[in-house]
Amino acid sequence: MPLNKEVKTEAIEGIHRHATDTGSPEVQVAIITKRITQLTDHLRTNKLDQSCRRGLLKLVGQRRRLLAYLRKAEYQRYLEVTERLNLRHK
């Protein structure tokens, strides 16, 4: 189940660099984080949904890779993203 347009727009609005920014790593991390929270809520009620669990794990890995890239490339932006999205960081 994909994200609603309103939810996706809300995630982008809080973190984008410019008005038409939809592909920067920060925006991608924000969208993936919204999707992860949605899937986590779904799995709390449907504990046996293994295909959803696999998708969730793939998204977590993708977000991890994007955050690792941001951390290596521009550490200050990495700190801003993790602070804004309430993510733990090392």
Protein Blocks (a to p, Z undefined) as FASTA:
>chain_A
ZZdfklmmmmmmmmpmblmlckbmklmmmmmmmmmmmmmmmmmmmmmlmklmmmmmmmmm
mmmmmmmmmmmmmmmlmmmmmmmnopacZZ
